[in-house]
């Protein structure tokens, strides 16, 4: 993910550490770091940054595994 921060600005960066940014400084964010991507999207939502390249969408998983099929009882043999 890539954004441009419209500085001068200072505050917590994608790593959680205090950082400072120059005017229109590009920032690269690791797409695999969920917290950093959320941080960058928050900065874009406030207007402090402009989105250049968004992180790819992560396919969402379903609600979970389907329940196991109940095991059928063995068929009873009838005596004739």
C-alpha positions, 0 to 999 in steps of 0.5 A: 500500500502506498500513500502520500502524507501531506505534512509537515506532520508528526504522530504515530506511524505504521510501526507504532513509533512516533514519526514525522513527515515532510510535505507530501512525503510518500510512505510505503506500507507493508500489505501483510501488516494488518495494523499498518494497513489500518493505520494508513487507511485511517490517515487517508480517511482524515484527509492527512494523506492521499491514497496512491496504491491500495492493499489488495483485498483479502478474501474473507473466510466463511462462517466456519466449517460445515457441521460434520454429517451425522454418522448413520446407524448401520442398517439392521438386518432382518431375519427372514 
